[in-house]
């Protein structure tokens, strides 16, 4: 299922393209930063004019006019800063809106490829990136290029002002690099440890009933605490170092501004500069060093955003958006499986080897075999859930991986062993959270034999259900899952142990549903061992050790099993191979 992007297909990831689409917004921020930094010269110029012109001339009118002009310029500065911040907020929101659906889709592909992977972490990474872009961090990068300009102005005041400001800037820049070297790796390690700790806690919570019933909470809490401690130690050490450097940076900047006043006073005493330049020089240097100080203070957020960016980049490189294939006609239900080899995600050895068979429209096939024979793996491969290492699964002649899942979904039904219902109402679950058609929902419920059961619930079809537990028992959830599988007009339905949680009444409802599906001409694949169900099927496929050891008409395969012609557990060697040929004949 992995979608490896090659250079020709995807020169840029979705994240890079989303950032590129925000180019005009970033340019606007740069333009506003230009005028904002020009207006940052206002305090220095105001002090220069007050000391050298207003005080020198003793003119109150000059002081009033200068003050009114400065107030107007500061109001303009505030408005420009508000607009710049608003643009950054919209850039972050646009990136979130553009990437949200793509990340959601990529997460599902990753969950199939790597079960138990990062879970919903990519959505958290997107939030981290958006929050950084809407904060103060990017402003430091936009204001940083103005450092040499402010220093150049200080050189105009006096060369010693320029030299001193260069020394101060180099010291603060060195602290910024030290901050990156000392805290960057630790913050990255802390981020990974935090993700692992959160995922572990989530897995424990998903099995809260088992944990509570068997008194496992203390043991699991200790294991979680150990993982969480790794995160706390890494983050604590990094935060301590970052705090030392950040406080040192602020203290040094204040000290440099004071020393600049001292240097200015000395130069004024020597009559090399005016008294106004003393104050103006100190203000200018403080403004010149502010972006460096802000960069150091926001470095933790920058490191988190950078790690989030790298994780999202890796996600999109591996699971980039697929090109939408041309729509195909609705499938009728013919199925061809050709030399299928399947390696489960994360495994090394294949679960299926050389599996091949064909089904006509309306065939009902039972897949039987011992545990770990590959039955559920085959079900996932038939639906295109798991990738195939070799061979092909064709639905109506087209490779199942060529179908757009959104278009194919309404024509396919699937009931896995582990029933997963989603938070919402029963009717929403049955209609697969698509457009709610009451007639189709009721028809699916009646076909699955669960209509009367649903009507007896407190709110009928509008009864809300939780992801786990809730108002439904295991058998009821399985029957609602069956209604979801048969909803609409499926032409292919795969049922993996559909009666594992059913009582006698539920199993009879399942048998009735299968009979109706057979009448409708739906192709049905069942993984089961129950004899009442086997009497309904047309064909049987016997798996052992990941290989087909028997396939053919039901009666022929049943007879071969009873006569010992099919030896389950011996793979496709010897008698099993012979019987396979006989069954196909």
Buried (B, 14 or more C-beta within 10 A) or exposed (E): BEBEBEEEEBEEBBBBBBBEEBEEBBEBBEEBBBEBBBBBBBBBBBBBBBBBBBBBEEEEEBBEEBEEBBEEBBEBBEEBBEBBBEBBBBBBEBBBEBBEEBBEBBBEBBBBBBEEBBBBBBBBBBEBBBBBBBBBBBBBBBBBEBBEEBBEBBBEBBEBBBBBBBEBBEBBBEBBEBBBEBBBEBBBBBBBBBBBBBBBBEEBEEEEEEBEEEEEEEEBBEEBEEBBEBBBBBBEBBBEBBEBBBEBBBEBBEEBBEBBBEBBEEBBEEEBBBBBBBBBBBBBBBBBBBBBBBBBBBBBBBBBBBBBBEBBBEBBBBBBBEEEEEEBEEBBBBBBBBEBBBBBBEEEEBBBBBBBBBBEBBBBBBBBBEEEBBBBBBBBBBBBBBBBBBBBBBBBEBEBBBBEBEEBBBBBBBBBBEBEBEEBBBBBBBBBEEEEBEEBBBBBBBBBBBBEBBEEBEEEBEBEBEEBEBBBEEBBBBBBBBBBBBBBEBBBBBBBBBBBBBEEEBBEBBBBBBEBBBEBEBBBBBBBEBEEBBEBBBBBBBBBBBBBBBBBBBEBBBBBBEEEBBBBEBBBEEBBBBBBEBBBE
